[in-house]
Amino acid sequence: MDEITSQLHAAAAEAPATRIDVEHLISAERRRRRHRSWVWSGIGVAAAVAAVAVVPALAAGGPPRAVTLPVLSLPTGAPSTPVPLCAGVTPQASGPLPPLQSHDTVRTRPTEAPGAGVARLTGALRDALPALLPNGVRIVPALKGCSEPQFQYKSQYREYMLDGTVRRGEESGAFLLRVTPTATDEATPDCRHAPEPDDCEVVNYPDGSAAVVSSMVAGPGQRQLRVKLLRPDGTSVLAVTNNSRFEPVGNQMRPSKTAKEPLLTVEQLAAIARAPGLTLYP
């Protein structure tokens, strides 16, 4: 096994409640394997596994299929003011940091200070969630000491990430949100960049943004929903959720169902990604 594979298996051995099929993720990562690494250190097992769960795979696929999904109403009003933070701006490293990852972006990288960006993005998301989450559904942050979701800044990857769990009663699912400058090789929405190109659609929105919306089977009755939103200003927002978790079976970790369906629909997931203020070019 190569280093990435070994780290993923090590993460899965201690995986928390809601994760995806690691073997499938490793396969997708090998197909994608670009000049930057997506094994994140310092933010915990949950993020390490979820990060690779959403790595786009450059698998062969047909042309994008533009469709129109129901567009949920987004909150309106002035941009949120920065909020007090419940955790650090950057995660604490649990080991040596990887080298600074670099890739070309469609616009010059933003110059906003990470602390200001974390506070601003966190405020924007907290403002938007009450109007976008279904009744009885809440997002429980993975960060210790936080009662509400908060972004953190991954300095080695120069992006903002939020990891947590979607809950409704006893039902649950993973939740991941990532905000990053759009890479030049992903500037055009294309289903070839989705983990499962055959279960994917390209959705165009009236504001000029577009999303690659896909679904991946994790096991019987288990699905991962993924939305990669490309904003016209050069910001990409990735949102992922599922309805499964890893549990030990013998000496392996296998996914088991945690809800009848993911607690968020693709429309709701896309609406969260499109929330006003989730941009790196305010």
Long-range contacts (C-beta under 8 A, 24 or more apart in sequence): 3-39, 4-29, 4-37, 4-39, 4-52, 7-39, 7-48, 8-39, 8-48, 8-49, 8-52, 11-45, 11-48, 11-49, 12-49, 12-246, 12-253, 13-253, 14-45, 15-45, 15-46, 15-49, 15-245, 15-246, 15-253, 16-45, 16-46, 16-142, 16-245, 17-165, 17-172, 17-245, 17-258, 18-165, 18-172, 18-173, 18-174, 18-242, 18-244, 18-245, 18-258, 19-46, 19-49, 19-50, 19-53, 19-174, 19-244, 19-245, 19-246, 19-255, 20-49, 20-50, 20-53, 20-174, 20-216, 20-218, 20-224, 20-242, 20-244, 20-255, 21-218, 21-219, 21-255, 22-49, 22-246, 22-253, 24-195, 24-216, 24-218, 25-49, 25-52, 25-53, 25-55, 26-52, 28-52, 28-55, 28-57, 28-195, 29-55, 29-57, 31-57, 31-58, 31-59, 32-56, 32-57, 32-58, 34-103, 34-185, 35-102, 35-103, 36-101, 36-102, 36-103, 36-157, 37-98, 37-101, 39-98, 40-154, 40-156, 40-157, 40-161, 41-93, 41-94, 41-95, 41-96, 41-97, 41-98, 41-156, 42-90, 42-91, 42-92, 42-93, 42-94, 42-95, 42-97, 43-91, 43-152, 43-154, 43-161, 43-163, 44-91, 44-94, 44-142, 44-163, 46-142, 46-163, 46-174, 47-91, 47-142, 47-161, 47-163, 47-176, 50-163, 50-174, 50-176, 50-240, 51-161, 51-176, 53-174, 53-176, 53-224, 53-240, 54-176, 54-178, 54-195, 54-226, 54-238, 54-240, 55-195, 56-186, 56-193, 56-194, 56-195, 56-228, 57-193, 57-194, 57-195, 57-197, 58-192, 58-193, 59-192, 59-197, 60-192, 60-197, 61-191, 61-192, 61-194, 61-197, 61-198, 61-200, 62-191, 62-197, 63-191, 64-189, 64-190, 64-191, 64-200, 64-201, 64-202, 64-212, 65-191, 65-200, 65-201, 65-202, 66-201, 66-202, 66-203, 66-204, 67-201, 67-202, 67-203, 68-203, 68-204, 69-201, 69-203, 69-213, 69-266, 69-267, 69-270, 70-267, 71-205, 71-206, 71-267, 72-132, 72-267, 72-268, 72-270, 72-271, 73-131, 74-128, 74-131, 74-132, 74-271, 74-274, 74-275, 74-276, 75-127, 75-128, 75-131, 75-132, 75-275, 75-276, 76-276, 77-127, 77-276, 79-120, 79-124, 79-276, 79-277, 79-282, 80-120, 80-123, 80-124, 80-126, 80-127, 80-277, 81-123, 82-116, 82-119, 82-120, 82-122, 82-123, 83-119, 83-122, 83-123, 83-126, 84-119, 85-118, 85-119, 85-122, 85-150, 86-143, 86-145, 86-146, 86-147, 86-148, 86-150, 87-143, 87-144, 87-145, 87-146, 87-150, 87-152, 88-152, 89-114, 89-115, 89-118, 89-152, 89-153, 90-114, 90-152, 90-153, 90-154, 90-155, 91-152, 91-154, 97-156, 98-156, 99-156, 100-155, 100-156, 100-158, 101-156, 101-157, 101-158, 103-183, 103-184, 103-185, 104-183, 104-184, 104-185, 105-181, 105-182, 105-183, 105-184, 105-234, 106-181, 106-182, 106-183, 106-184, 106-187, 106-234, 107-181, 107-182, 107-233, 107-234, 107-281, 109-158, 109-181, 110-181, 110-280, 110-281, 112-280, 112-282, 114-153, 114-155, 115-153, 117-151, 117-153, 117-160, 117-280, 118-150, 118-151, 118-152, 118-153, 118-160, 120-277, 120-282, 121-151, 121-160, 121-179, 121-277, 121-278, 122-149, 122-150, 122-151, 123-277, 124-275, 124-276, 124-277, 124-278, 125-149, 125-151, 125-162, 125-177, 125-272, 125-275, 125-277, 125-278, 127-275, 127-276, 127-277, 128-272, 128-275, 128-276, 128-277, 128-278, 129-272, 129-275, 132-268, 132-271, 132-272, 132-275, 133-264, 133-268, 134-168, 134-263, 134-264, 134-268, 136-168, 136-169, 137-166, 137-167, 137-168, 137-263, 137-264, 138-166, 138-167, 138-168, 139-164, 139-165, 139-166, 139-167, 139-175, 140-164, 140-165, 140-166, 140-167, 149-177, 151-177, 151-179, 160-280, 166-241, 166-262, 166-263, 166-264, 167-263, 168-259, 168-263, 171-243, 171-258, 171-259, 171-260, 171-263, 172-245, 172-258, 172-259, 172-263, 173-241, 173-242, 173-243, 173-244, 173-258, 173-259, 173-262, 173-263, 173-264, 174-240, 174-241, 174-242, 174-245, 175-240, 175-241, 175-264, 176-238, 176-239, 176-240, 176-241, 177-237, 177-238, 177-239, 177-240, 177-272, 177-273, 178-237, 178-238, 179-235, 179-236, 179-237, 179-238, 179-278, 179-279, 179-280, 180-235, 180-236, 180-238, 180-280, 181-234, 181-235, 181-236, 181-280, 182-230, 182-231, 182-234, 182-235, 182-236, 183-236, 186-228, 186-230, 186-236, 187-230, 189-228, 189-230, 193-228, 194-226, 194-228, 195-224, 195-226, 203-270, 205-274, 207-232, 207-274, 208-232, 209-274, 211-270, 211-273, 211-274, 213-266, 213-270, 215-266, 218-242, 218-244, 218-255, 219-244, 219-254, 219-255, 219-256, 219-257, 220-257, 221-257, 221-260, 222-255, 222-256, 222-257, 223-261, 223-262, 224-262, 225-262, 225-264, 225-265, 225-266, 225-269, 227-266, 227-269, 227-270, 227-273, 229-270, 229-273, 229-274, 231-279, 233-279, 233-281, 234-280, 234-281, 235-278, 235-279, 235-280, 235-281, 237-273, 237-274, 237-278, 238-273, 239-269, 239-270, 239-272, 239-273, 240-269, 241-269
